[in-house]
């Protein structure tokens, strides 16, 4: 068995011709595989880590430093779109736009179903409806806040899986890369609340084990750390 990298829009086609047996990808490509009878949905990311971090807005460091107003404007646009999408009626308006060839290029019906938290799992597994924990894009700004805790968590996973030989200065790296000051400025201009807590334990994992961003090494010691 080996792991290969395939662009998300090409995953269903590659599985259809037998180039791959399964994949991990964001929506709507899981739903597309079900609709086309190619595969089934085994787990949604909410099943693995409830309210997990998802997509990131990433800038080249030079752009972020030299074009802060443009970067802030992009943040504001995404914040406004995220807040708008948390109204499920607006998702009905968004689905046909997202499905256009110039964007996602997928079935409006599949996109909308997954946006509404209605998952046809495929392979005779029935349907699952995420009523209490659907896919959210804003959640009172809790989704959008770029937490240093998330940066620490990701670095800790690099340590856990042997991609970092020694423990980095977790918090210093997170504070350097995560432009929390710029986000706060963008949120303030939109009247979006900024959560006060940041370095609190992360919970909701499938194994039930919390992660303490203030003690990352102790948190990953609960698992076997792989050697490089």
Backbone torsions as a table, in degrees:
resi	resn	phi	psi	omega
1	UNK	NA	141.6	175.6
2	UNK	-142.0	158.5	179.0
3	UNK	-102.2	130.3	178.4
4	UNK	-122.5	161.0	179.9
5	UNK	-107.2	123.6	-180.0
6	UNK	-132.2	135.1	175.5
7	UNK	-58.6	137.4	-176.9
8	UNK	-48.3	-45.5	-178.5
9	UNK	-63.5	-15.6	-178.7
10	UNK	-100.2	-0.4	-173.4
11	UNK	-67.7	-43.5	-179.1
12	UNK	-62.4	-44.4	-179.7
13	UNK	-62.5	-40.0	-180.0
14	UNK	-68.6	-32.9	177.7
15	UNK	-74.8	-32.2	179.5
16	UNK	-61.5	-38.4	-177.4
17	UNK	-93.7	5.3	174.1
18	UNK	86.7	14.1	178.2
19	UNK	-76.3	-16.7	-179.7
20	UNK	-150.9	152.9	-178.0
21	UNK	-99.5	-16.7	-179.8
22	UNK	-172.6	169.5	179.6
23	UNK	-155.3	160.0	175.0
24	UNK	-116.5	120.5	-173.3
25	UNK	-157.8	159.9	173.6
26	UNK	-77.7	167.5	178.4
27	UNK	-71.1	154.4	13.1
28	UNK	-99.0	14.2	-168.7
29	UNK	-69.7	-25.2	171.4
30	UNK	-65.5	-44.8	179.1
31	UNK	-65.7	-35.5	178.9
32	UNK	-64.1	-41.6	179.3
33	UNK	-61.1	-39.4	177.8
34	UNK	-66.1	-47.1	-177.1
35	UNK	-61.6	-31.9	-178.3
36	UNK	-94.4	4.1	177.6
37	UNK	70.3	24.3	-177.1
38	UNK	-94.2	-31.3	-176.1
39	UNK	-158.8	-170.8	179.0
40	UNK	-137.7	162.5	178.5
41	UNK	-93.7	116.1	-179.7
42	UNK	-84.2	-51.4	179.8
43	UNK	-143.1	142.0	168.9
44	UNK	-93.7	155.5	-177.3
45	UNK	-60.9	-28.4	176.6
46	UNK	-64.7	-24.4	177.0
47	UNK	-74.1	-24.4	-177.1
48	UNK	-90.4	-42.9	179.7
49	UNK	-149.1	104.5	-178.3
50	UNK	-65.2	131.6	-179.6
51	UNK	59.0	39.4	-179.7
52	UNK	-71.5	159.4	171.3
53	UNK	-69.4	147.6	-175.2
54	UNK	-127.2	-111.9	-176.8
55	UNK	-73.3	156.4	179.4
56	UNK	-128.4	144.5	171.3
57	UNK	-92.7	114.0	-172.6
58	UNK	-118.9	132.5	177.8
59	UNK	-115.6	149.3	166.1
60	UNK	-64.2	142.2	-173.9
61	UNK	-59.2	-37.5	179.9
62	UNK	-64.6	-42.5	178.9
63	UNK	-63.4	-45.4	-178.5
64	UNK	-62.0	-34.3	-178.3
65	UNK	-79.4	-39.6	-172.6
66	UNK	-96.2	-14.9	-177.5
67	UNK	-132.7	56.1	-173.9
68	UNK	-64.8	-35.8	-179.0
69	UNK	-67.2	-40.2	176.8
70	UNK	-65.1	-41.9	178.3
71	UNK	-62.4	-41.2	179.6
72	UNK	-65.9	-38.0	178.3
73	UNK	-62.9	-39.9	176.9
74	UNK	-63.8	-42.3	176.8
75	UNK	-59.3	-43.8	-179.1
76	UNK	-64.0	-41.5	179.0
77	UNK	-61.8	-42.4	179.8
78	UNK	-68.4	-39.5	176.5
79	UNK	-60.4	-44.3	179.5
80	UNK	-64.4	-42.8	179.3
81	UNK	-65.3	-39.9	-179.9
82	UNK	-63.5	-44.0	179.3
83	UNK	-64.0	-40.1	-179.8
84	UNK	-65.1	-40.4	-177.2
85	UNK	-71.2	-18.4	179.1
86	UNK	-75.1	-8.3	167.9
87	UNK	-86.5	112.5	-172.3
88	UNK	-63.5	-24.0	175.2
89	UNK	-66.4	-33.8	177.7
90	UNK	-68.7	-26.3	177.7
91	UNK	-65.6	-31.1	176.6
92	UNK	-66.3	-30.6	177.0
93	UNK	-78.2	-34.4	-174.9
94	UNK	-75.2	-35.2	-172.6
95	UNK	-55.4	-49.1	-179.4
96	UNK	-66.8	-26.4	177.2
97	UNK	-73.2	-46.2	179.7
98	UNK	-62.1	-30.9	-177.1
99	UNK	-75.3	-9.8	-177.7
100	UNK	-61.5	153.8	-177.5
101	UNK	-57.4	-33.9	-177.9
102	UNK	-72.2	-14.1	-177.9
103	UNK	-115.1	-105.4	-176.7
104	UNK	-80.7	-32.3	-179.4
105	UNK	60.2	57.0	179.2
106	UNK	-144.6	168.7	-177.1
107	UNK	-60.3	130.6	176.1
108	UNK	-58.2	-40.5	-176.8
109	UNK	-63.0	-42.3	179.9
110	UNK	-67.6	-44.6	179.2
111	UNK	-60.0	-46.9	-177.1
112	UNK	-65.0	-42.6	-179.4
113	UNK	-58.0	-46.0	-179.4
114	UNK	-69.7	-35.8	176.0
115	UNK	-63.7	-31.9	-179.4
116	UNK	-87.6	0.7	178.5
117	UNK	78.8	19.9	179.6
118	UNK	-106.7	106.6	-172.8
119	UNK	-108.9	111.3	166.3
120	UNK	-78.4	112.3	-172.3
121	UNK	-76.9	-22.7	-179.6
122	UNK	81.5	172.4	176.8
123	UNK	55.3	31.7	178.5
124	UNK	72.7	14.0	-178.2
125	UNK	-84.5	-5.5	177.4
126	UNK	88.1	-155.6	-175.8
127	UNK	-126.7	141.8	175.5
128	UNK	-121.7	133.7	179.5
129	UNK	-114.6	119.9	178.7
130	UNK	-88.2	91.8	-178.5
131	UNK	-88.9	-42.2	-176.6
132	UNK	-87.3	-23.0	-178.8
133	UNK	-139.4	61.0	177.1
134	UNK	-72.9	171.7	176.4
135	UNK	-65.5	119.2	-179.7
136	UNK	-118.2	148.5	-177.6
137	UNK	-112.4	-9.5	-177.0
138	UNK	-136.4	-58.1	178.5
139	UNK	49.7	55.5	179.4
140	UNK	63.6	29.3	179.8
141	UNK	78.3	-1.2	178.2
142	UNK	-66.9	-30.6	179.0
143	UNK	-70.4	-41.9	-168.2
144	UNK	-83.4	-21.8	-176.4
145	UNK	-62.4	119.7	-178.2
146	UNK	-79.4	92.2	-174.6
147	UNK	-76.5	138.3	171.2
148	UNK	-63.2	-29.8	-179.8
149	UNK	-58.3	-36.9	179.4
150	UNK	-67.2	-41.3	177.7
151	UNK	-60.7	-42.0	177.9
152	UNK	-63.3	-41.9	-179.4
153	UNK	-61.0	-46.0	-178.9
154	UNK	-63.6	-42.8	177.0
155	UNK	-60.9	-39.1	180.0
156	UNK	-63.5	-33.2	178.0
157	UNK	-69.8	-34.8	175.0
158	UNK	-61.5	-39.0	176.9
159	UNK	-67.3	-46.0	-176.3
160	UNK	-58.5	-39.9	-175.3
161	UNK	-96.0	11.7	172.0
162	UNK	83.2	16.9	179.8
163	UNK	-89.4	-11.7	173.9
164	UNK	-126.3	123.6	-178.1
165	UNK	-69.3	-39.7	-175.9
166	UNK	-124.4	158.4	179.5
167	UNK	-67.7	126.0	177.0
168	UNK	-79.8	175.2	169.4
169	UNK	-80.5	86.6	-171.0
170	UNK	-49.6	-55.2	-172.6
171	UNK	-68.8	-36.2	179.9
172	UNK	-64.2	-42.4	178.2
173	UNK	-63.2	-45.5	-179.0
174	UNK	-62.4	-42.8	-178.8
175	UNK	-68.8	-29.3	179.4
176	UNK	-73.5	-40.8	-173.7
177	UNK	-87.6	-30.0	-175.5
178	UNK	-94.0	115.6	-173.8
179	UNK	-84.2	66.2	-175.2
180	UNK	-66.3	-32.6	179.6
181	UNK	-64.8	-40.3	179.7
182	UNK	-68.6	-39.1	177.1
183	UNK	-62.3	-43.8	-179.6
184	UNK	-60.0	-39.2	178.7
185	UNK	-65.4	-43.6	179.1
186	UNK	-63.9	-44.1	-179.8
187	UNK	-64.0	-41.1	-179.9
188	UNK	-61.1	-41.4	-179.1
189	UNK	-67.5	-24.2	178.9
190	UNK	-96.3	-4.8	-176.5
191	UNK	72.7	26.3	179.5
192	UNK	-91.6	128.8	-179.7
193	UNK	-66.6	146.7	176.8
194	UNK	-111.5	122.2	-180.0
195	UNK	-57.1	142.4	-179.5
196	UNK	-81.4	-33.1	-177.6
197	UNK	-83.5	148.5	177.1
198	UNK	-138.6	-64.4	-174.2
199	UNK	-86.0	50.5	176.5
200	UNK	-98.4	156.5	-179.8
201	UNK	-55.1	138.5	176.6
202	UNK	-90.9	132.9	-176.0
203	UNK	-131.5	179.3	177.2
204	UNK	96.4	8.9	-178.8
205	UNK	-74.9	154.8	-177.1
206	UNK	-62.8	-28.5	-179.7
207	UNK	-89.0	-2.9	176.9
208	UNK	76.0	4.9	-177.7
209	UNK	-94.0	119.6	179.4
210	UNK	-73.4	161.2	177.0
211	UNK	-121.0	125.5	-179.4
212	UNK	-99.8	109.3	-177.8
213	UNK	-67.3	-15.0	176.3
214	UNK	-82.5	-15.9	179.1
215	UNK	-136.3	62.5	-173.6
216	UNK	-62.6	-39.9	-178.7
217	UNK	-64.8	-41.1	178.1
218	UNK	-65.5	-35.0	-178.2
219	UNK	-68.0	-40.4	-177.6
220	UNK	-84.4	-11.5	176.5
221	UNK	-67.0	-16.6	177.8
222	UNK	-68.4	-18.1	177.8
223	UNK	-110.3	169.2	175.5
224	UNK	-82.0	119.5	178.9
225	UNK	-83.0	123.2	-176.8
226	UNK	-76.8	146.8	177.2
227	UNK	-82.4	147.8	177.7
228	UNK	-70.1	NA	NA
